[in-house]
Amino acid sequence: MPAYNAEKTVVKTYDEVVSQEIVDAVVIVDDASDDKTVEVIKKLKHDKVKTVINIHENNLGYGGNQKTCYRLALHEGGDIIIMVHPDYQYTPMLIPAMAGMIVNHLYDCVMASRVIGGGALKGGMPFWKYIANRSLTFVGNFLLGASLSEYHTGYRAFSRDLLKALPLERNSNGFIFDNEIIAQILWKNATIGEISCPTKYFPEASVINFRYSVIYGFGCLRVAIAYRLAKLGVIKSQLFT
């Protein structure tokens, strides 16, 4: 759980995560929050589920936060590692289903899609954000040669072997990390499955503003173009090895 300014939602997310019987450990990394997130997460504990807390002294960014999360999860020996935002925008109730798709060797990675089933708009996703999501997904599928319903979900499951094989430390520390890791998975010819996920948009949910959304959008295009050019042998990229 990569946390940043999540004091109002992290407890509810955590409680629902540990209520899933298959969960052995929860890793929560705070990325130098400005609110009381650190104070709140330090109190989190469960009798049967190990809780690992890590606090960044300086803000590393969303991607940097995920890197720490994955390093710690691998260190704890996780066979299936699931990343879910602690803002309660996505329900942890899907954890068993997502893990099952991996443990049964159906997929190497599973992403919870807000688009399948129309969950995004029903959950209150702003219309401009939905249009941007669909447009970037269309371009991403074309350039990456995939057929995903969306690339921008904050709820993903990975097999241990897949995470260890990806050069995550070469990725951005910013929001574009999410797109880079998908491109790397496709580069490795690993399989990605999707599951329909209801979503909630409310004031406490973490949503990047329009300015950062534009920057993120251009970043997604940059990654997709670099992937296509690397596939064609026109360039070499440190992301795709």
N, C-alpha and C positions, 0 to 999 in steps of 0.2 A: 504494500500500500504506500505509494509515493505521496506524502502529505505536504500540503502548503496552505496555511490559513484555513484549516479544516476543523477548528475547535467545536463548531456547532453540529458537525455531522459525523466526525470520525468514530465516536462511541457507538452510534447506531449502526454504522457500517461494520465496525469490529464485532459487535454483538451478533450480527447476522452471519458474519463469516465464521466465527467460532461455533455457531450453532449447527454448522454443517458437519456431520459426523466424520467425514473423510479428511478433514483438515487436521494436520499434525502440528503445524507451526505457522505463525503469522509474523511477517516482517514489516515493520512500520518505520519509514525513514522520513524525518522532518527536514525540509530544505530551508532552514533559517526563517521560520514563519514570523510574521509581525504580530500575530495575535497570541492566544493562550494555548495553541495546539500542543506545544511541548509539555506544558503543565498537565494537560488533559491526558496525553498518551502515556506519560510516565506512570499513571495510575491504572492503566489497563493490564489486566491479568486474568488468567483462566486456569482452573484446576487441571484440565486435561490437555490443553493446547499451549505449547510453548510460545511465548511472545518475545520477539527480538526487537528492541528499540534502538534506533540510531539517530543521532542529532547532528546535522551539518552546522558547523560554526558559521560558515558563509554560504550564501545562496549560490548553488551550482547550476540551477535551472532544471526544468522538467526532465530533460534527458539525463542530466547528471544525477538526478535523484533516482531515476530508474536503474542506472548503472549500479549504484550502491545497493538498491533493492535486489537486483539479480545476483550480484556478488555474494551478498549475505544469504540469499535463498539457496544458492549452490553450495555455499559453505555449510549450511545446515543439513545438506544431504537430500534436498527436495528432488523427487523423481518427476513430479509434475508441478510446475510453478505457474501460478496464476496472478496476474496483475489486475487489480481493480482499484479505481479511484476511491478515496475515502470520503468523497463528497455526497455519497448515497444517490448519485445519479443513476447508477446501475445496481440491480439487485444481486447480492451474493448468493441468492437462492439457486442460481444457475451453476454454481461451482461443481456439484456432483455430475451434472450432465456434461459440462465441458471437460472435466477430468476423465469421464468415461470414454469420450471420443478419442482421447489420447491413449489411455491405458489399454484400450482394445485395439490399438495400432491402426485406427482408422485415419488419423491425421497426426502430423507432427506439431501443428499449431492450430488452435481454435480461437476464433474471434466472435465476440458477441455483437451482432449487428443490430443497430437501431433502425435500419431501413427495412429489413425483411419484416413483413407483417404490418408495416406502417407505424411502428412504434415511435419514430422520431417526431413526427408532427403531432401524433396523439399525445405525446408526453410534453409538448410545448416547445419543441425546437423552433427558434425564430425562422421565419420563412426564408429570409436572405441566407441564413446559415445552411438551411436545407438545400437550396439551389446551389450554393457553393460546394456543398458536400457531393451532390450528384454530379456536378460538372467536373470536379477534380477526380472523382471516381471513374467517370467515363474516360477521361484522358489517361489516368493511371492504368486502367485496364488495357487500353490501346497500346501504350508504350511498354508496359511490363508484360504484356501477353497473358494477362490473367482475366478472371471473370468474377471478381469479388463484388459484393453488394455495397461495401464501403471500406475505406482505408483509415478512418479517423476515430474509431472507437477506442475508449480507454479501458477496455475490459478484454484481456487476452490470456490464453493459456498456452504453455510451451512444454514440450518434453525436455528433460534434463539434457539429453544428448544434443538436441537442436540448439539450446542456449549456449552450450559449451563450444559449439562449432561456429558460432557467429562472432565476427570481430567487433563486438559492441563498443569497445573502448575507442574505436576510430570514429564512432558516430558523434553527431552534434550533441551538445549539452542542452540544446533548446528544444522547442516543441517538434521540430522536424525529425527528431529521433524516432518518433512513432512511424513515420513514413520510411525512413532509412531501414529500419529493422524488417519491415515487410518486404522491401526490395531485396534485402540480403537473403531472406528466407526463400524467395522465388529464385534468386541466383543459385542457391544450393539445390534447387529442384526438390525442396521439401514440400510437403503437402499442407494446405491451409483449408480448414473447414470453418463453417459459419453456423451460428445458432441465433434464432430470433430472440431479441432482448427488449423488454419494455424499458423505457427511460423516463426520467423526471427532470424537468427544468424548473428551478425555483431560485430565489435570491441567494441561498447559501451554496448552491451548486457552482463549481468552478467552471467558468466559461471565459475564454480569451476574448478580448475586445476586438472591434472591427479592424483596428490598425494591425494588431498582431495576427489577426486572421488573414489579412492580405499578405503579410510577410510569410506566414506559414504556407499560404497557397502558392506563392512563387517558389518557395523552397521545395514543395512537393513536385512542382514541374521540373525544377532543376534536378532532383533525384531521379525522376523518371527518365528524363532525357539522358542523364549520365549513364543510367542502366542500359538504355537502348544502344547508345554509342559504344559502351563497353562490350555488349553482346555482339555488335557488328565488328568489333576489333579496331574501332577508330581511335579509342582512347583507353588508357588504363586508369582505374580508379581504386583508391585505397579501401573504398567501401566494399568492393566486389573482388574477393580473392578466393 
